[in-house]
Amino acid sequence: MKTILKFILIAVAFNSPAEMFTGMVESSQTQVINMPHVRGWQAKISEMAEEGTFVEVGDFLVRIDGSELDSTIESKTEQLDVFKASAKRDMIQIQIDFNNAKLANEKAQVARKVAQLKAEVPVNFIGELEFKERQLALKKAIKALDESRNELSAIEQKQREKRIEIDLGTKQKEKDLAYWKGQLDSMSISATQTGYVIYASHPWTGSKYQAGDQANSGMEILKVSKKQNMKVKAWVNAIDIPKIENGKKVSVTFDALPKAQVDGQIIKVSSGGRDKKDWGSGLYYEVEISLNDADDIPLLPGMSALITLTEANNT
């Protein structure tokens, strides 16, 4: 069909430039599927729903190769597991240090009480030398108790800070992993409306995308189009675009329906042109045409159309 369109375009351009141009039928109710944004800005189409099939909401449309994302997810999962294991090991060690510090503090408290009792014995019962030694031992016991309390407090603070660090680190890594899983999920795209599957054409080669093809991020690769509210989308060379204006009347015929002809009107002309190397050099502008009484004829999405500017535009 694309080859036929190219020959028609060449013939039309040769015989009556800007009076006739070609397009394709699609519905105003169309779900357009673009290649998701990926690393490297290019990815492979792994699988596509068969062109022309009718799909319901939720049906599979296209799957993009996610092998690189699989590797990333595997790496992120491993990083999370290693972080959790390391965090668990650190918390165990801190708990051991806390238990040891608590035991040391309890011993220091007992030693402080014993030293206090001994220091309270009057000097005349034990002699001046013994009395001074017991006073010195009390001072040492008090100092050791203060040190053990400080050590215990420091470990408790370290324990609290470590819990916060682990909690934040775990949430961050889980969020990171969830992001990449979401990216992988976005590689499998389903229909959000009922309609017929239509493959898009590569803007440079004109060939329709197939499973196994590469496409750049943002490129249209497929669409789902209903049979109601049909319109025609066409591309007009920049040389001819001055004659194409919103509101101009047109007559439209269809290759697949030789006896059918409907009137229409240009409703949109793109503000910027695009390269369509498969149609020739120069820029091409997207033009949309509304169709009168289109529901009265058996139009299908993807049919090629020939658009003619009517004489009414010149009156």
C-alpha positions as CSV (number, residue, x, y, z in Angstrom):
1,M,0.0,0.0,0.0
2,K,2.9,2.4,0.8
3,T,4.4,1.7,-2.6
4,I,1.1,2.6,-4.3
5,L,0.9,5.8,-2.3
6,K,4.3,6.8,-3.4
7,F,3.5,6.3,-7.1
8,I,0.2,8.2,-6.7
9,L,2.0,11.0,-5.0
10,I,4.5,11.3,-7.8
11,A,1.8,11.2,-10.4
12,V,-0.3,13.7,-8.6
13,A,2.7,16.1,-8.1
14,F,3.5,15.8,-11.8
15,N,0.0,16.3,-13.2
16,S,-1.5,18.9,-10.9
17,P,0.7,20.2,-8.1
18,A,-1.2,21.4,-5.0
19,E,-4.6,20.6,-6.6
20,M,-4.4,16.9,-5.6
21,F,-2.6,15.0,-2.8
22,T,-2.8,11.7,-1.1
23,G,-3.5,10.6,2.4
24,M,-4.7,7.8,4.6
25,V,-7.9,7.2,6.5
26,E,-7.9,7.2,10.2
27,S,-10.4,7.8,13.0
28,S,-10.5,10.9,15.1
29,Q,-10.6,8.4,18.0
30,T,-7.1,7.0,17.7
31,Q,-4.7,5.7,20.2
32,V,-1.1,6.5,19.0
33,I,1.7,4.3,20.3
34,N,5.2,5.9,20.3
35,M,8.5,4.2,21.0
36,P,9.1,4.8,24.8
37,H,12.1,6.8,25.9
38,V,15.0,4.4,26.4
39,R,18.7,4.5,27.0
40,G,20.5,5.1,23.7
41,W,17.3,6.6,22.3
42,Q,16.7,3.5,20.2
43,A,15.2,0.1,20.9
44,K,14.0,-3.0,19.2
45,I,10.3,-4.0,18.8
46,S,10.0,-7.5,20.2
47,E,6.4,-8.3,19.4
48,M,3.4,-6.6,17.8
49,A,-0.3,-7.4,17.6
50,E,-1.2,-8.5,14.1
51,E,-2.1,-5.5,11.9
52,G,-5.8,-5.2,11.1
53,T,-7.0,-7.1,14.1
54,F,-9.7,-5.7,16.3
55,V,-8.6,-5.1,19.9
56,E,-10.5,-4.4,23.1
57,V,-9.4,-2.2,26.0
58,G,-6.5,-4.0,27.8
59,D,-5.5,-6.2,24.9
60,F,-1.8,-6.5,24.0
61,L,-0.5,-4.2,21.4
62,V,3.3,-4.1,21.3
63,R,6.3,-5.2,23.4
64,I,9.6,-3.4,23.3
65,D,12.9,-5.4,23.9
66,G,13.7,-4.9,27.6
67,S,16.8,-7.1,27.9
68,E,18.9,-4.0,28.9
69,L,16.3,-3.2,31.5
70,D,16.3,-6.8,32.8
71,S,20.1,-6.5,33.4
72,T,19.6,-3.2,35.2
73,I,16.8,-4.6,37.4
74,E,19.0,-7.6,38.2
75,S,21.8,-5.3,39.2
76,K,19.5,-3.0,41.3
77,T,18.0,-6.1,43.0
78,E,21.4,-7.4,43.9
79,Q,22.5,-3.9,45.2
80,L,19.4,-3.9,47.4
81,D,20.0,-7.4,48.7
82,V,23.7,-6.5,49.5
83,F,22.6,-3.3,51.2
84,K,20.1,-5.1,53.4
85,A,22.6,-7.8,54.3
86,S,25.3,-5.3,55.1
87,A,22.8,-3.3,57.2
88,K,21.7,-6.3,59.1
89,R,25.4,-7.2,59.8
90,D,26.1,-3.6,61.0
91,M,23.0,-3.6,63.3
92,I,24.0,-6.9,64.8
93,Q,27.5,-5.6,65.5
94,I,26.1,-2.4,67.0
95,Q,23.7,-4.4,69.2
96,I,26.7,-6.5,70.4
97,D,28.6,-3.3,71.2
98,F,25.5,-1.9,73.0
99,N,25.1,-5.1,75.1
100,N,28.8,-4.9,76.0
101,A,28.5,-1.2,76.9
102,K,25.4,-1.9,79.0
103,L,27.1,-4.7,80.9
104,A,30.1,-2.5,81.4
105,N,27.9,0.3,82.7
106,E,26.1,-2.0,85.1
107,K,29.5,-3.3,86.4
108,A,30.6,0.3,86.8
109,Q,27.5,1.2,88.8
110,V,28.2,-1.8,91.2
111,A,31.8,-0.8,91.5
112,R,30.8,2.8,92.2
113,K,28.5,1.7,95.0
114,V,31.1,-0.6,96.5
115,A,33.8,2.2,96.3
116,Q,31.3,4.6,97.9
117,L,30.6,2.2,100.8
118,K,34.3,1.7,101.4
119,A,35.1,5.4,101.2
120,E,32.5,6.1,103.9
121,V,34.4,4.1,106.6
122,P,35.8,6.6,109.0
123,V,39.6,7.2,108.9
124,N,40.1,6.3,112.6
125,F,38.9,2.7,111.8
126,I,41.2,2.0,108.9
127,G,44.0,4.4,109.1
128,E,44.9,7.5,107.1
129,L,46.7,5.6,104.3
130,E,43.8,3.2,103.7
131,F,41.3,6.0,103.9
132,K,43.2,8.0,101.2
133,E,43.4,4.9,98.9
134,R,39.7,4.3,99.3
135,Q,38.9,8.0,98.4
136,L,41.1,7.6,95.3
137,A,39.4,4.4,94.4
138,L,36.0,6.2,94.7
139,K,37.1,8.9,92.3
140,K,38.3,6.3,89.8
141,A,35.0,4.4,90.1
142,I,33.0,7.7,89.6
143,K,35.1,8.5,86.5
144,A,34.8,4.9,85.1
145,L,31.0,5.1,85.6
146,D,30.8,8.4,83.8
147,E,32.9,7.0,80.9
148,S,30.7,3.9,80.7
149,R,27.5,6.1,80.6
150,N,29.0,8.2,77.8
151,E,30.0,5.1,75.9
152,L,26.5,3.6,76.3
153,S,24.9,6.9,75.2
154,A,27.2,7.2,72.2
155,I,26.3,3.6,71.1
156,E,22.6,4.3,71.6
157,Q,23.0,7.4,69.4
158,K,24.9,5.5,66.8
159,Q,22.2,2.8,66.8
160,R,19.5,5.4,66.2
161,E,21.4,7.1,63.4
162,K,22.2,3.7,61.8
163,R,18.5,2.8,61.8
164,I,17.7,6.1,60.1
165,E,20.5,5.6,57.6
166,I,19.3,2.0,56.8
167,D,15.7,3.1,56.5
168,L,16.5,5.9,54.1
169,G,18.9,3.8,52.1
170,T,16.5,0.9,51.8
171,K,13.7,3.2,50.7
172,Q,15.9,4.9,48.1
173,K,17.1,1.6,46.7
174,E,13.6,0.2,46.7
175,K,12.3,3.3,44.9
176,D,15.1,3.0,42.4
177,L,14.3,-0.6,41.8
178,A,10.6,0.2,41.5
179,Y,11.4,2.8,38.9
180,W,13.3,0.4,36.6
181,K,10.6,-2.2,37.0
182,G,8.1,0.4,36.0
183,Q,10.3,1.2,33.0
184,L,10.2,-2.5,32.0
185,D,6.4,-2.6,32.5
186,S,6.1,0.4,30.2
187,M,7.8,-1.7,27.5
188,S,4.7,-3.8,27.2
189,I,1.8,-1.6,25.9
190,S,-1.9,-2.4,25.9
191,A,-4.9,-0.9,24.2
192,T,-6.7,1.9,26.0
193,Q,-9.6,1.9,23.5
194,T,-11.3,-0.5,21.1
195,G,-10.3,-0.4,17.5
196,Y,-8.2,-1.8,14.6
197,V,-4.4,-2.2,14.8
198,I,-2.5,-0.2,12.2
199,Y,1.2,-0.3,11.8
200,A,3.0,3.0,11.4
201,S,5.6,3.6,8.7
202,H,9.2,4.6,9.2
203,P,9.5,8.3,8.5
204,W,12.7,7.8,6.5
205,T,12.2,4.6,4.6
206,G,8.4,4.4,4.3
207,S,8.3,0.8,5.3
208,K,5.9,-0.3,7.9
209,Y,7.4,-1.3,11.3
210,Q,7.6,-5.0,12.0
211,A,8.6,-7.1,15.0
212,G,12.4,-7.0,15.1
213,D,12.8,-3.5,13.8
214,Q,14.6,-0.7,15.6
215,A,12.9,2.6,16.3
216,N,14.0,5.8,17.9
217,S,12.4,7.1,21.1
218,G,9.3,9.1,20.3
219,M,8.7,7.7,16.9
220,E,5.1,6.5,16.1
221,I,5.2,2.7,15.7
222,L,1.5,1.7,15.9
223,K,-2.0,3.0,16.4
224,V,-5.4,1.7,17.3
225,S,-8.2,3.4,15.3
226,K,-11.9,3.1,15.5
227,K,-14.3,3.0,12.6
228,Q,-16.3,6.0,13.7
229,N,-15.5,9.7,13.1
230,M,-13.3,9.0,10.2
231,K,-10.9,11.6,8.8
232,V,-8.0,11.7,6.4
233,K,-4.4,12.5,7.3
234,A,-2.1,13.6,4.5
235,W,1.3,15.1,3.9
236,V,1.9,18.0,1.5
237,N,5.2,19.2,0.2
238,A,6.4,22.6,1.4
239,I,6.3,23.9,-2.1
240,D,2.6,23.3,-2.3
241,I,1.6,24.3,1.2
242,P,0.7,27.9,0.4
243,K,-2.4,26.6,-1.4
244,I,-3.4,24.5,1.5
245,E,-5.4,26.4,4.1
246,N,-7.8,25.7,6.9
247,G,-11.4,25.7,5.8
248,K,-10.7,24.9,2.1
249,K,-13.2,22.4,0.6
250,V,-12.0,19.1,-0.8
251,S,-13.3,16.1,-2.6
252,V,-12.0,12.7,-1.4
253,T,-11.9,9.3,-3.2
254,F,-10.6,6.0,-1.9
255,D,-8.5,3.3,-3.7
256,A,-10.4,0.5,-2.0
257,L,-13.8,2.0,-2.8
258,P,-13.7,3.2,-6.4
259,K,-17.3,4.3,-6.5
260,A,-17.2,6.2,-3.2
261,Q,-16.6,9.9,-3.1
262,V,-17.2,12.3,-0.2
263,D,-16.8,16.0,0.4
264,G,-14.5,17.3,3.1
265,Q,-12.8,20.2,4.5
266,I,-9.2,21.0,5.6
267,I,-9.3,21.4,9.4
268,K,-5.6,21.5,10.4
269,V,-2.3,22.3,8.8
270,S,0.8,21.6,10.9
271,S,3.0,24.6,11.7
272,G,6.2,22.8,10.9
273,G,7.4,20.4,8.3
274,R,9.1,17.0,8.6
275,D,11.5,15.0,6.4
276,K,9.8,12.1,4.6
277,K,12.7,10.8,2.6
278,D,10.7,7.9,1.2
279,W,8.5,10.5,-0.6
280,G,11.4,12.7,-1.8
281,S,13.5,15.6,-0.7
282,G,12.1,18.7,1.1
283,L,9.8,19.2,4.0
284,Y,6.3,17.8,4.2
285,Y,3.5,19.3,6.3
286,E,0.8,17.2,8.0
287,V,-2.7,18.1,6.9
288,E,-6.0,16.8,8.4
289,I,-9.2,16.6,6.5
290,S,-12.7,16.1,8.0
291,L,-15.2,14.0,6.0
292,N,-18.9,14.7,5.5
293,D,-21.2,11.7,6.0
294,A,-18.2,9.4,6.3
295,D,-20.1,6.9,8.4
296,D,-22.4,6.2,5.4
297,I,-19.6,4.3,3.5
298,P,-17.6,1.3,4.7
299,L,-14.3,3.1,5.4
300,L,-11.6,1.3,7.3
301,P,-8.5,2.8,9.0
302,G,-5.5,2.6,6.8
303,M,-7.2,3.0,3.5
304,S,-5.4,5.3,1.0
305,A,-7.2,8.4,-0.1
306,L,-6.9,10.9,-2.9
307,I,-7.8,14.5,-2.0
308,T,-8.7,17.1,-4.6
309,L,-9.2,20.8,-4.0
310,T,-12.6,21.6,-5.3
311,E,-13.5,24.5,-7.6
312,A,-15.6,26.1,-4.9
313,N,-12.4,27.4,-3.3
314,N,-11.8,29.5,-6.3
315,T,-15.2,31.2,-6.4
